[in-house]
């Protein structure tokens, strides 16, 4: 597995390792799960993700935006309105999340 040093992170060439690097942060997959149902505002995400701090949510949203997983759209209103939505790249991750849901239902949850 080759490693390439770029800026401040080390990126692997392995697609599984690279994907895991993007989604491994606590709350990241749950943010993507919530955005899969459509556009959300910061406070909607915060309410949905019980226990997440505003600082952590901001950090995760920023990193997902940098990775091209989400789009942040700001509206010049008073008070300012910001909405988040998945990009095509982000929507493709929903397949991974749905696979995790199916696995969890089959093997981890007693439903």
N, CA and C of each residue as an Amber inpcrd file, in Angstrom:
protein
   333
   0.8600000  -1.1620000   0.0000000   0.0000000   0.0000000   0.0000000
   0.9090000   1.2280000   0.0000000   0.7850000   2.0370000  -1.0000000
   1.6310000   3.2290000  -1.1380000   1.0610000   4.3790000  -0.3240000
   1.9530000   5.1960000   0.2210000   1.5460000   6.3830000   0.9630000
   2.0670000   7.6150000   0.2500000   1.2730000   8.6390000   0.2130000
   1.6570000   9.8930000  -0.4000000   1.4510000  11.0040000   0.6060000
   2.4780000  11.8030000   0.8590000   2.3430000  12.9060000   1.8130000
   1.8710000  14.1380000   1.0460000   0.7310000  14.6960000   1.4730000
   0.2060000  15.9140000   0.8620000  -0.2250000  16.8490000   1.9670000
   0.2510000  18.0790000   1.9180000  -0.0820000  19.0870000   2.9140000
   0.0930000  18.5450000   4.3250000  -0.9880000  18.4330000   5.0810000
  -0.9020000  18.0470000   6.4830000  -1.3860000  16.6330000   6.7750000
  -1.8240000  15.8920000   5.7600000  -2.2970000  14.5310000   6.0090000
  -1.5720000  13.5480000   5.1140000  -1.5840000  12.3120000   5.5360000
  -1.0380000  11.2370000   4.7200000  -2.2130000  10.4970000   4.1180000
  -2.2780000  10.4530000   2.7900000  -3.3720000   9.7730000   2.1070000
  -2.8860000   8.4270000   1.5870000  -3.6760000   7.4050000   1.7540000
  -3.3200000   6.1000000   1.2340000  -3.9420000   5.9230000  -0.1360000
  -3.3350000   5.0470000  -0.9160000  -3.8470000   4.7610000  -2.2410000
  -4.9790000   3.7390000  -2.1580000  -5.0440000   2.9740000  -1.0800000
  -6.0840000   1.9650000  -0.9000000  -7.4450000   2.6510000  -0.7790000
  -8.3940000   2.3180000  -1.6440000  -9.6990000   2.9880000  -1.6030000
 -10.4750000   2.7170000  -0.3170000 -10.3090000   1.5420000   0.2620000
 -11.0090000   1.2480000   1.5140000 -10.4540000   2.1010000   2.6390000
  -9.1330000   2.1900000   2.7200000  -8.4970000   2.9980000   3.7660000
  -8.8520000   4.4680000   3.6080000  -8.8890000   4.9500000   2.3810000
  -9.2180000   6.3580000   2.1340000 -10.6580000   6.6500000   2.5120000
 -11.5860000   5.7520000   2.1600000 -12.9880000   5.9310000   2.5280000
 -13.1480000   5.8860000   4.0440000 -12.4830000   4.9390000   4.6850000
 -12.5450000   4.8370000   6.1470000 -12.0140000   6.1070000   6.7970000
 -10.9890000   6.6970000   6.2220000 -10.4330000   7.9430000   6.7530000
 -11.4840000   9.0550000   6.7430000 -12.2710000   9.1200000   5.6960000
 -13.2850000  10.1680000   5.5650000 -14.4410000   9.9510000   6.5280000
 -14.9250000   8.7220000   6.6500000 -16.1500000   8.4710000   7.4140000
 -15.9150000   8.0080000   8.8530000 -14.6680000   7.8590000   9.2630000
 -14.3970000   7.2690000  10.5700000 -14.6110000   8.2170000  11.7490000
 -14.7060000   9.5050000  11.5190000 -14.9150000  10.4290000  12.6220000
 -16.2540000  10.1960000  13.2980000 -16.2510000  10.3070000  14.6310000
 -17.4960000  10.1300000  15.3710000 -18.5310000  11.1140000  14.8390000
 -19.7330000  10.6540000  14.6250000 -20.8750000  11.4210000  14.1330000
 -20.9320000  11.5500000  12.6060000 -19.8390000  11.3250000  11.8970000
 -19.7980000  11.5950000  10.4550000 -20.8550000  10.8010000   9.6920000
 -20.9180000   9.5070000   9.9130000 -21.9040000   8.6960000   9.1920000
 -23.3330000   9.0880000   9.5520000 -23.5470000   9.5030000  10.7960000
 -24.8950000   9.9170000  11.2050000 -25.2930000  11.2490000  10.5690000
 -24.3330000  12.1230000  10.3630000 -24.6090000  13.3850000   9.6530000
 -25.0060000  13.0790000   8.2160000 -24.2600000  12.1960000   7.5710000
 -24.5800000  11.8120000   6.1920000 -25.9490000  11.1340000   6.1450000
 -26.2290000  10.2680000   7.1130000 -27.5390000   9.6090000   7.1930000
 -28.6620000  10.6370000   7.2500000 -28.4940000  11.6540000   8.0960000
 -29.5350000  12.6700000   8.2350000 -29.6960000  13.5050000   6.9720000
 -28.6030000  13.8020000   6.3040000 -28.6750000  14.6050000   5.0840000
 -29.2060000  13.7920000   3.8970000 -29.2180000  12.4660000   4.0240000
 -29.7410000  11.6230000   2.9400000 -31.2220000  11.8930000   2.6910000
 -31.9340000  12.3610000   3.7020000 -33.3680000  12.6270000   3.5320000
 -33.6400000  14.0220000   2.9650000 -32.5830000  14.8200000   2.7820000
 -32.7740000  16.1300000   2.1780000 -31.9820000  17.2220000   2.8720000
 -32.1890000  18.4370000   2.4150000 -31.4870000  19.6160000   2.9180000
 -31.8220000  19.8220000   4.3930000 -30.7920000  20.1520000   5.1750000
 -30.9870000  20.4040000   6.6000000 -30.2310000  21.6590000   7.0080000
 -30.7620000  22.3130000   8.0250000 -30.0860000  23.4440000   8.6490000
 -29.2970000  22.9330000   9.8440000 -28.3530000  23.7460000  10.3040000
 -27.4830000  23.3670000  11.4080000 -28.2890000  22.9180000  12.6210000
 -29.2970000  23.7060000  12.9990000 -30.0580000  23.3720000  14.2020000
 -30.8650000  22.0840000  14.0400000 -31.2890000  21.7640000  12.8310000
 -31.9930000  20.5040000  12.5920000 -31.0550000  19.3210000  12.8060000
 -29.8340000  19.4480000  12.3050000 -28.8440000  18.3890000  12.5030000
 -28.5030000  18.2440000  13.9820000 -28.3220000  19.3690000  14.6370000
 -27.9630000  19.3580000  16.0530000 -29.0460000  18.6560000  16.9020000
 -30.3140000  18.9350000  16.5970000 -31.4180000  18.2930000  17.3230000
 -31.4860000  16.7910000  17.0410000 -31.2110000  16.4250000  15.8100000
 -31.2950000  15.0250000  15.4150000 -30.1740000  14.1860000  16.0260000
 -29.0110000  14.7870000  16.1950000 -27.8350000  14.0710000  16.6890000
 -27.6820000  14.3160000  18.1860000 -28.4860000  13.6410000  18.9730000
 -28.4970000  13.8340000  20.4230000 -27.1010000  13.6280000  21.0030000
 -26.6010000  14.6430000  21.7020000 -25.3070000  14.5320000  22.3600000
 -24.1440000  15.1630000  21.6240000 -24.3320000  15.5650000  20.3800000
 -23.2380000  16.2000000  19.6420000 -23.1240000  17.6560000  20.0900000
 -21.8910000  18.1260000  20.2540000 -21.6950000  19.5300000  20.6180000
 -21.7120000  20.3780000  19.3510000 -22.0910000  21.6460000  19.4610000
 -22.0630000  22.5220000  18.2850000 -20.6680000  22.5940000  17.6560000
 -19.6340000  22.5880000  18.4800000 -18.2630000  22.6470000  17.9640000
 -17.9420000  21.4040000  17.1240000 -18.3000000  20.2380000  17.6310000
 -18.0430000  18.9940000  16.9030000 -18.8410000  18.9620000  15.6130000
 -20.1000000  19.3680000  15.6600000 -20.9190000  19.3860000  14.4530000
 -20.3080000  20.3180000  13.4220000 -19.8800000  21.4860000  13.8330000
 -19.2370000  22.4360000  12.9110000 -17.9860000  21.8380000  12.2860000
 -17.1700000  21.1750000  13.0980000 -15.9320000  20.5580000  12.5950000
 -16.2320000  19.4630000  11.5870000 -17.2050000  18.6050000  11.9080000
 -17.5470000  17.5090000  10.9860000 -18.1170000  18.0600000   9.6770000
 -18.9910000  19.0530000   9.7710000 -19.5570000  19.6440000   8.5540000
 -18.4600000  20.2750000   7.7000000 -17.5360000  20.9610000   8.3380000
 -16.4350000  21.5980000   7.6070000 -15.5810000  20.5450000   6.8930000
 -15.2460000  19.4570000   7.5870000 -14.4120000  18.4320000   6.9560000
 -15.1530000  17.7280000   5.8230000 -16.4530000  17.4940000   5.9940000
 -17.2310000  16.8860000   4.9110000 -17.3310000  17.8140000   3.7040000
 -17.4120000  19.0960000   3.9570000 -17.4270000  20.0640000   2.8570000
 -16.0810000  20.0620000   2.1340000 -14.9910000  20.0260000   2.8830000
 -13.6580000  19.9880000   2.2810000 -13.4470000  18.7370000   1.4390000
 -14.0630000  17.6320000   1.8400000 -13.9490000  16.3700000   1.0980000
 -14.9000000  16.3120000  -0.0950000 -15.7800000  17.2960000  -0.2320000
 -16.7250000  17.3000000  -1.3440000 -17.9250000  16.3900000  -1.1160000
 -18.1940000  16.0540000   0.1540000 -19.3120000  15.1760000   0.4980000
 -20.6020000  15.9840000   0.6610000 -20.4810000  17.1880000   1.1780000
 -21.6530000  18.0490000   1.3660000 -21.4060000  19.4200000   0.7420000
 -22.5030000  20.1220000   0.5330000 -22.4750000  21.5110000   0.0650000
 -23.0810000  22.3670000   1.1670000 -22.4220000  23.4700000   1.4480000
 -22.9250000  24.4500000   2.4220000 -23.4090000  25.6500000   1.6300000
 -24.6780000  25.9780000   1.7870000 -25.2410000  27.1200000   1.0710000
 -25.6960000  28.1640000   2.0830000 -25.1800000  29.3900000   1.9100000
 -25.4980000  30.4890000   2.8130000 -26.4450000  31.4520000   2.1140000
 -27.4540000  31.9050000   2.8530000 -28.4250000  32.8470000   2.3220000
 -28.2760000  34.1720000   3.0580000 -28.2230000  35.2610000   2.3050000
 -28.0570000  36.5950000   2.8850000 -29.3960000  37.0950000   3.4050000
 -29.7680000  36.6070000   4.5660000 -31.0150000  36.9970000   5.2190000
 -30.6870000  37.4160000   6.6400000 -31.6540000  37.9930000   7.3000000
 -31.4900000  38.3000000   8.7120000 -32.5120000  37.5260000   9.5030000
 -32.1320000  36.6490000  10.3820000 -30.7560000  36.2110000  10.6150000
 -30.2530000  35.3530000   9.4510000 -28.9300000  35.2550000   9.3030000
 -28.3730000  34.4540000   8.1980000 -28.8650000  33.0060000   8.2640000
 -29.1100000  32.4350000   7.1090000 -29.5730000  31.0490000   7.0160000
 -28.5270000  30.2430000   6.2730000 -28.1880000  29.0710000   6.8130000
 -27.2150000  28.1740000   6.1990000 -27.8710000  26.8070000   6.0670000
 -27.7590000  26.2140000   4.8850000 -28.3170000  24.8920000   4.6430000
 -27.2260000  23.9600000   4.1330000 -27.3590000  22.6980000   4.4970000
 -26.4020000  21.6710000   4.0990000 -27.1260000  20.6020000   3.3100000
 -26.4610000  20.1030000   2.2750000 -27.0180000  19.0150000   1.4830000
 -25.8790000  18.1470000   0.9600000 -26.2260000  16.9270000   0.5620000
 -25.2340000  16.0050000   0.0270000 -24.9350000  16.3120000  -1.4300000
 -23.6930000  16.1280000  -1.8040000 -23.3020000  16.1770000  -3.2080000
 -23.5410000  14.7800000  -3.7940000 -23.2840000  14.5990000  -5.0630000
 -23.3670000  13.2700000  -5.6750000 -22.4000000  12.3260000  -4.9740000
 -21.2240000  12.8100000  -4.6770000 -20.2230000  12.0210000  -3.9500000
 -20.7700000  11.6100000  -2.5790000 -21.4640000  12.4980000  -1.9180000
 -22.0510000  12.2000000  -0.6200000 -23.2060000  11.2270000  -0.7210000
 -24.0480000  11.3980000  -1.7430000 -25.1830000  10.4840000  -1.9220000
 -24.7050000   9.0610000  -2.1840000 -23.5660000   8.9190000  -2.8320000
 -23.0200000   7.5790000  -3.0700000 -22.6400000   6.8820000  -1.7660000
 -22.3330000   7.6420000  -0.7230000 -22.0320000   7.0420000   0.5780000
 -23.2760000   6.4580000   1.2440000 -24.4380000   6.8670000   0.8110000
 -25.6820000   6.3420000   1.3880000 -25.7970000   4.8370000   1.1620000
 -25.2030000   4.3360000   0.1080000 -25.1860000   2.8920000  -0.1600000
 -24.4230000   2.1770000   0.9480000 -23.3030000   2.7610000   1.3610000
 -22.5020000   2.1980000   2.4450000 -23.3180000   2.2040000   3.7390000
 -23.9790000   3.3090000   4.0060000 -24.7720000   3.4350000   5.2350000
 -25.9320000   2.4510000   5.2280000 -26.5820000   2.2780000   4.1040000
 -27.6860000   1.3200000   4.0230000 -27.1840000  -0.1040000   4.2400000
 -25.9990000  -0.4160000   3.7380000 -25.4060000  -1.7380000   3.9880000
 -25.1320000  -1.9300000   5.4750000 -24.6590000  -0.8750000   6.1340000
 -24.4120000  -0.9430000   7.5760000 -25.7230000  -1.1400000   8.3340000
 -26.7840000  -0.4670000   7.8900000 -28.1030000  -0.6160000   8.5260000
 -28.5870000  -2.0720000   8.3950000 -28.4640000  -2.6360000   7.1950000
 -28.9010000  -4.0180000   6.9680000 -28.1030000  -4.9930000   7.8280000
 -26.8030000  -4.8010000   7.8950000 -25.9480000  -5.6490000   8.7140000
 -26.3440000  -5.5360000  10.1870000 -26.5190000  -4.3100000  10.6560000
 -26.8890000  -4.0930000  12.0460000 -28.2150000  -4.7310000  12.4060000
 -29.2010000  -4.6050000  11.5050000 -30.5080000  -5.2240000  11.7550000
 -30.3870000  -6.7450000  11.8130000 -29.5810000  -7.3060000  10.9130000
 -29.4710000  -8.7660000  10.8440000 -28.6680000  -9.3360000  11.9990000
 -27.5660000  -8.6880000  12.3390000 -26.6230000  -9.2990000  13.2600000
 -26.4870000  -8.6350000  14.6260000 -26.8850000  -7.3950000  14.7730000
 -26.5820000  -6.6750000  16.0070000 -27.7940000  -6.2380000  16.8010000
 -28.9250000  -6.1110000  16.1780000 -30.1130000  -5.6070000  16.8580000
 -31.1440000  -6.7130000  16.9940000 -31.7660000  -6.7530000  18.1280000
 -32.8180000  -7.7520000  18.3620000 -34.1680000  -7.1040000  18.0800000
 -34.5420000  -7.0850000  16.8280000 -35.8180000  -6.4720000  16.4440000
 -36.8310000  -7.5360000  16.1180000
